[in-house]
Amino acid sequence: MFKKLLCVFFGMGLAFSASAADVIADMHAEMSGCETCHADGAPSEDGAHEAAQCADCHGGLADMEAPHPAHDGMLECTDCHMVHEQEVGQHPACDACHDDGRTAN
């Protein structure tokens, strides 16, 4: 019995670690498919629909924790968050725009 319980807990740990490494877009697609973010499941030309979808679920930049409010009106979510490349919980690299050593943490 102990071995079975140990296997169950080990399996649960593996399942959790795999989900923590999901790409952001994959996690969102699991909710309602690509339509969670994209109109008709396809990326828009200008990204406006996707930006609106981010704000609908997560709120506007002005209402979020730092560093988001400082970028309100200047950037869209996807300017920093590469949702098809970044893993869930991974922070964007601020040095793409800032050369003073700051981080998103």
MDAnalysis code that builds the backbone (N, CA, C; Angstrom):
import MDAnalysis as mda
import numpy as np

u = mda.Universe.empty(315, n_residues=105, atom_resindex=np.repeat(np.arange(105), 3), trajectory=True)
u.add_TopologyAttr("name", ["N", "CA", "C"] * 105)
u.add_TopologyAttr("resid", np.arange(1, 106))
u.add_TopologyAttr("resname", ["MET", "PHE", "LYS", "LYS", "LEU", "LEU", "CYS", "VAL", "PHE", "PHE", "GLY", "MET", "GLY", "LEU", "ALA", "PHE", "SER", "ALA", "SER", "ALA", "ALA", "ASP", "VAL", "ILE", "ALA", "ASP", "MET", "HIS", "ALA", "GLU", "MET", "SER", "GLY", "CYS", "GLU", "THR", "CYS", "HIS", "ALA", "ASP", "GLY", "ALA", "PRO", "SER", "GLU", "ASP", "GLY", "ALA", "HIS", "GLU", "ALA", "ALA", "GLN", "CYS", "ALA", "ASP", "CYS", "HIS", "GLY", "GLY", "LEU", "ALA", "ASP", "MET", "GLU", "ALA", "PRO", "HIS", "PRO", "ALA", "HIS", "ASP", "GLY", "MET", "LEU", "GLU", "CYS", "THR", "ASP", "CYS", "HIS", "MET", "VAL", "HIS", "GLU", "GLN", "GLU", "VAL", "GLY", "GLN", "HIS", "PRO", "ALA", "CYS", "ASP", "ALA", "CYS", "HIS", "ASP", "ASP", "GLY", "ARG", "THR", "ALA", "ASN"])
u.atoms.positions = np.array([
    [0.818, -1.196, 0.000],
    [0.000, 0.000, 0.000],
    [0.866, 1.266, 0.000],
    [1.930, 1.251, 0.788],
    [2.823, 2.409, 0.868],
    [3.417, 2.725, -0.495],
    [3.789, 1.686, -1.248],
    [4.379, 1.905, -2.577],
    [3.365, 2.550, -3.516],
    [2.112, 2.140, -3.405],
    [1.077, 2.729, -4.253],
    [0.889, 4.207, -3.928],
    [0.848, 4.534, -2.649],
    [0.713, 5.937, -2.251],
    [1.906, 6.755, -2.712],
    [3.083, 6.187, -2.578],
    [4.289, 6.875, -3.022],
    [4.232, 7.147, -4.521],
    [3.772, 6.175, -5.290],
    [3.640, 6.350, -6.743],
    [2.620, 7.438, -7.078],
    [1.526, 7.465, -6.334],
    [0.504, 8.482, -6.573],
    [1.072, 9.870, -6.322],
    [1.745, 10.060, -5.187],
    [2.313, 11.371, -4.876],
    [3.402, 11.761, -5.861],
    [4.214, 10.809, -6.286],
    [5.259, 11.087, -7.271],
    [4.616, 11.503, -8.594],
    [3.575, 10.802, -9.007],
    [2.874, 11.141, -10.242],
    [2.230, 12.510, -10.177],
    [1.666, 12.850, -9.019],
    [1.071, 14.175, -8.863],
    [2.137, 15.258, -8.970],
    [3.305, 15.002, -8.425],
    [4.403, 15.963, -8.520],
    [4.837, 16.169, -9.947],
    [4.925, 15.095, -10.710],
    [5.289, 15.215, -12.125],
    [4.227, 15.974, -12.896],
    [2.980, 15.699, -12.619],
    [1.899, 16.395, -13.322],
    [1.942, 17.884, -13.019],
    [2.188, 18.254, -11.759],
    [2.248, 19.670, -11.401],
    [3.431, 20.348, -12.060],
    [4.586, 19.713, -12.081],
    [5.764, 20.345, -12.677],
    [5.591, 20.515, -14.173],
    [4.901, 19.609, -14.825],
    [4.671, 19.746, -16.265],
    [3.739, 20.917, -16.541],
    [2.697, 21.085, -15.718],
    [1.772, 22.185, -15.968],
    [2.410, 23.534, -15.658],
    [3.356, 23.574, -14.729],
    [4.019, 24.835, -14.410],
    [4.894, 25.313, -15.556],
    [5.306, 24.393, -16.433],
    [6.175, 24.751, -17.547],
    [5.386, 24.993, -18.832],
    [4.058, 25.064, -18.743],
    [3.239, 25.318, -19.925],
    [3.553, 26.690, -20.509],
    [3.501, 26.759, -21.818],
    [3.618, 28.047, -22.495],
    [2.315, 28.808, -22.228],
    [2.408, 30.110, -22.047],
    [1.240, 30.928, -21.698],
    [0.089, 30.703, -22.679],
    [0.373, 30.700, -23.970],
    [-0.680, 30.527, -24.976],
    [-1.347, 29.162, -24.848],
    [-0.578, 28.127, -24.536],
    [-1.158, 26.794, -24.380],
    [-2.122, 26.761, -23.204],
    [-1.733, 27.406, -22.103],
    [-2.600, 27.454, -20.930],
    [-3.913, 28.161, -21.269],
    [-3.837, 29.281, -21.997],
    [-5.048, 30.000, -22.381],
    [-5.876, 29.183, -23.374],
    [-5.236, 28.491, -24.303],
    [-5.953, 27.690, -25.298],
    [-6.708, 26.543, -24.644],
    [-6.211, 26.046, -23.519],
    [-6.908, 24.975, -22.809],
    [-8.261, 25.442, -22.286],
    [-8.435, 26.751, -22.112],
    [-9.704, 27.287, -21.618],
    [-10.799, 27.167, -22.673],
    [-10.566, 27.708, -23.855],
    [-11.597, 27.729, -24.906],
    [-10.990, 27.661, -26.291],
    [-9.845, 27.060, -26.422],
    [-9.192, 27.008, -27.720],
    [-8.534, 28.338, -28.037],
    [-8.074, 28.479, -29.244],
    [-7.376, 29.697, -29.658],
    [-8.287, 30.920, -29.605],
    [-9.609, 30.673, -29.638],
    [-10.579, 31.765, -29.573],
    [-10.561, 32.473, -28.224],
    [-9.893, 31.904, -27.228],
    [-9.749, 32.582, -25.942],
    [-9.109, 33.943, -26.156],
    [-8.160, 34.012, -27.076],
    [-7.429, 35.259, -27.332],
    [-7.630, 35.802, -28.743],
    [-7.823, 34.914, -29.713],
    [-7.887, 35.316, -31.122],
    [-9.310, 35.228, -31.668],
    [-9.747, 36.252, -32.399],
    [-11.050, 36.211, -33.071],
    [-11.002, 35.121, -34.125],
    [-11.974, 34.254, -34.127],
    [-12.051, 33.136, -35.073],
    [-10.822, 32.243, -35.005],
    [-10.069, 32.300, -33.910],
    [-8.922, 31.425, -33.719],
    [-7.673, 31.820, -34.467],
    [-7.698, 32.954, -35.154],
    [-6.534, 33.389, -35.941],
    [-6.055, 34.752, -35.449],
    [-4.741, 34.982, -35.447],
    [-4.208, 36.280, -35.005],
    [-4.721, 37.429, -35.868],
    [-5.002, 38.559, -35.233],
    [-5.406, 39.746, -35.986],
    [-4.173, 40.410, -36.578],
    [-4.388, 41.227, -37.574],
    [-3.271, 41.916, -38.242],
    [-2.538, 42.866, -37.305],
    [-3.293, 43.615, -36.494],
    [-2.680, 44.645, -35.650],
    [-2.570, 44.267, -34.175],
    [-3.097, 43.123, -33.781],
    [-3.020, 42.687, -32.388],
    [-4.003, 43.371, -31.459],
    [-4.860, 44.233, -32.002],
    [-5.800, 44.988, -31.169],
    [-6.808, 44.071, -30.470],
    [-7.302, 43.075, -31.191],
    [-8.271, 42.156, -30.584],
    [-7.630, 41.399, -29.424],
    [-6.414, 40.931, -29.625],
    [-5.717, 40.184, -28.586],
    [-5.454, 41.058, -27.357],
    [-5.072, 42.311, -27.577],
    [-4.831, 43.239, -26.466],
    [-6.118, 43.471, -25.676],
    [-7.229, 43.589, -26.384],
    [-8.518, 43.775, -25.717],
    [-8.892, 42.538, -24.902],
    [-8.573, 41.360, -25.425],
    [-8.852, 40.125, -24.700],
    [-8.037, 40.061, -23.412],
    [-6.771, 40.474, -23.473],
    [-5.933, 40.510, -22.260],
    [-6.594, 41.396, -21.209],
    [-6.992, 42.596, -21.617],
    [-7.590, 43.561, -20.687],
    [-8.928, 43.065, -20.150],
    [-9.715, 42.381, -20.982],
    [-11.003, 41.864, -20.526],
    [-10.837, 40.892, -19.367],
    [-9.798, 40.068, -19.428],
    [-9.592, 39.057, -18.382],
    [-8.717, 39.546, -17.233],
    [-7.676, 40.277, -17.556],
    [-6.669, 40.638, -16.554],
    [-6.770, 42.077, -16.071],
    [-7.567, 42.904, -16.731],
    [-7.674, 44.316, -16.379],
    [-6.694, 45.149, -17.176],
    [-6.876, 46.443, -17.137],
    [-5.995, 47.355, -17.863],
    [-4.677, 47.556, -17.137],
    [-3.686, 48.050, -17.858],
    [-2.358, 48.262, -17.284],
    [-2.394, 49.205, -16.085],
    [-3.226, 50.223, -16.146],
    [-3.297, 51.206, -15.058],
    [-3.774, 50.584, -13.751],
    [-4.518, 49.488, -13.841],
    [-5.088, 48.848, -12.657],
    [-4.233, 47.721, -12.099],
    [-3.126, 47.412, -12.746],
    [-2.293, 46.280, -12.345],
    [-1.138, 46.725, -11.452],
    [-0.427, 45.725, -10.905],
    [0.754, 46.002, -10.084],
    [1.888, 46.504, -10.964],
    [2.872, 47.162, -10.330],
    [4.071, 47.629, -11.040],
    [4.744, 46.433, -11.710],
    [5.316, 46.619, -12.850],
    [5.615, 47.842, -13.583],
    [4.546, 48.231, -14.601],
    [3.389, 47.604, -14.562],
    [2.367, 47.819, -15.580],
    [1.860, 49.257, -15.700],
    [1.472, 49.934, -14.604],
    [0.909, 51.285, -14.754],
    [1.833, 52.274, -15.469],
    [3.124, 52.128, -15.297],
    [4.067, 53.056, -15.941],
    [4.040, 52.937, -17.461],
    [3.518, 51.824, -17.969],
    [3.492, 51.589, -19.410],
    [2.112, 51.816, -20.023],
    [1.126, 52.192, -19.190],
    [-0.239, 52.398, -19.664],
    [-0.269, 53.473, -20.745],
    [-0.921, 53.165, -21.848],
    [-1.029, 54.100, -22.959],
    [0.164, 54.078, -23.894],
    [1.222, 53.371, -23.523],
    [2.425, 53.313, -24.363],
    [2.620, 51.947, -25.016],
    [2.224, 50.891, -24.317],
    [2.490, 49.534, -24.784],
    [1.235, 48.680, -24.732],
    [1.257, 47.616, -25.502],
    [0.235, 46.577, -25.419],
    [0.841, 45.409, -24.641],
    [0.018, 44.541, -24.121],
    [0.502, 43.400, -23.337],
    [1.534, 42.580, -24.102],
    [1.255, 42.358, -25.378],
    [2.141, 41.505, -26.176],
    [3.446, 42.184, -26.571],
    [3.610, 43.466, -26.249],
    [4.908, 44.102, -26.467],
    [5.946, 43.523, -25.510],
    [5.501, 43.081, -24.341],
    [6.412, 42.510, -23.341],
    [6.210, 41.009, -23.150],
    [4.955, 40.579, -23.163],
    [4.643, 39.174, -22.908],
    [4.544, 38.416, -24.229],
    [5.536, 37.605, -24.519],
    [5.567, 36.786, -25.729],
    [4.836, 35.481, -25.423],
    [3.523, 35.521, -25.530],
    [2.687, 34.443, -25.010],
    [2.869, 33.099, -25.703],
    [3.392, 33.099, -26.904],
    [3.635, 31.831, -27.590],
    [5.040, 31.309, -27.323],
    [5.827, 32.039, -26.546],
    [7.196, 31.630, -26.234],
    [7.443, 31.508, -24.735],
    [6.852, 32.385, -23.926],
    [7.109, 32.399, -22.489],
    [6.310, 31.334, -21.765],
    [6.922, 30.794, -20.710],
    [6.236, 29.838, -19.866],
    [5.410, 30.585, -18.821],
    [4.391, 29.914, -18.314],
    [3.550, 30.478, -17.269],
    [4.438, 30.837, -16.077],
    [4.303, 32.056, -15.575],
    [5.097, 32.507, -14.443],
    [6.428, 33.135, -14.810],
    [6.821, 33.023, -16.072],
    [8.082, 33.622, -16.523],
    [7.855, 35.111, -16.770],
    [8.752, 35.935, -16.273],
    [8.626, 37.382, -16.445],
    [9.326, 37.830, -17.715],
    [8.807, 38.872, -18.358],
    [9.467, 39.394, -19.561],
    [10.810, 40.024, -19.213],
    [11.649, 40.131, -20.212],
    [12.966, 40.740, -20.030],
    [12.856, 42.241, -20.259],
    [13.032, 43.014, -19.220],
    [12.939, 44.471, -19.323],
    [14.077, 45.043, -20.157],
    [15.190, 44.304, -20.234],
    [16.354, 44.825, -20.958],
    [16.141, 44.887, -22.464],
    [14.998, 44.389, -22.947],
    [14.690, 44.544, -24.364],
    [14.489, 46.026, -24.695],
    [14.044, 46.803, -23.704],
    [13.837, 48.242, -23.892],
    [14.690, 49.093, -22.957],
    [14.993, 48.573, -21.778],
    [15.731, 49.329, -20.761],
    [17.136, 48.763, -20.612],
    [18.138, 49.626, -20.567],
    [19.517, 49.154, -20.433],
    [20.117, 49.488, -19.066],
    [19.258, 49.638, -18.054],
    [19.747, 50.006, -16.727],
    [19.703, 48.859, -15.718],
    [19.515, 47.629, -16.198],
    [19.570, 46.460, -15.335],
    [18.295, 46.120, -14.602],
    [17.201, 46.815, -14.875],
    [15.956, 46.523, -14.157],
    [15.377, 45.182, -14.588],
    [14.540, 44.614, -13.728],
    [13.855, 43.361, -14.010],
    [12.380, 43.525, -13.693],
    [11.580, 42.565, -14.134],
    [10.135, 42.618, -13.918],
    [9.741, 42.072, -12.552],
    [10.675, 41.646, -11.750],
    [10.341, 41.085, -10.428],
    [10.151, 42.154, -9.408],
])
